[in-house]
């Protein structure tokens, strides 16, 4: 029986290695990748009795791996994972993860989604352990979880590549306005990345694919979320560094116009730094070269300048304030000089035609010269 098991395992492994690799491009201009899942046959699966079932609290120290610690700072409800899991996270990188256990660990969409579900639920998920394109129908047939076409937090998005028996699975992490954000891993590609799609066009998230639907592993509400979206404004893009500061090594870059999520900030070398993941690379970049995107996922509209009140035109010489300079204004000045008429302070300012700070007969004369076209 051992020989038979070994032979079957060898044949399956050989077939997987020689199978056609199907590539798919994600929306956020990632490299073409393939997401073939782990084809584990019944013969290669070692039976696990109830007494032998591995409990995450028995053989692994999972205390440091709460949603809050490993995802967005300050999250108290569903905590979105916008950064790659640490290499010592047992949900992804230990035998708790069935795909990791049988040699099909990350980078692999199925290994990631299965581990992410385990991490969210804190118990082993009842998800398919075969290729990604089988996940949706597998769940429908077995009735483990509800399913549908509407994105929800923590839901597993399932795809099948057109013309191939392979697919992709991703996890819904954020729903902002009319945009859905997914966390992913790519078979033989990126260990971790985040991409997005319009809420009513999930098929746009994966090139040459059919969107099958969402698997709802639970009902979750968004918790307090301190992560913020930033759009890179520098024409040259920005570097990603291993730490917050210019002395740290450059580990990647974010091009101009790309949007990333920042979950932590720091100050160093006179700059403001943000912690993010882009193209599978996690690190720090200078957020001074980016602009904040508002909660709707769209760039904030520039505030409109308040309309300035229309100030009445001040017409020097218009002593009677009838919006015109006439002989009457000159006469009023003469009557004021003769103490026959009084003027308000505002009228006195209008009567001071020569601007010498005093109302005199010269001001009256200037008005008459003006009316005669001589000045």
Secondary structure, DSSP 8 states (H G I E B T S, - for coil): -HHHHHHHHHHHHHHHHHS----B-BTTT---B--------TTTS----GGG---HHHHS--TT--HHHHSSTT--SB----S---TT-TTTSSTTSHHHHTT--SS-HHHHHHHHHHHHHSS------S-GGGHHHHHHHHT-SEEESS--TT-EEEEEETTSS-EEEEEEEEEETTEEEEEE--TTS-S-EEEEEETT-GGGGBTTEEEEEEEE-----B-----EEEEE--TT-EEEESSSSTTS-EEEEE-TT-EEEE-EEEEETTEEEEEEEETTEEEEEEGGGEEEE-TTSSB----------------TT-TT-SSS--HHHHHHHHHHHTTSS---HHHHHHH-TT-SSS--HHHHHHHHHHHTT--
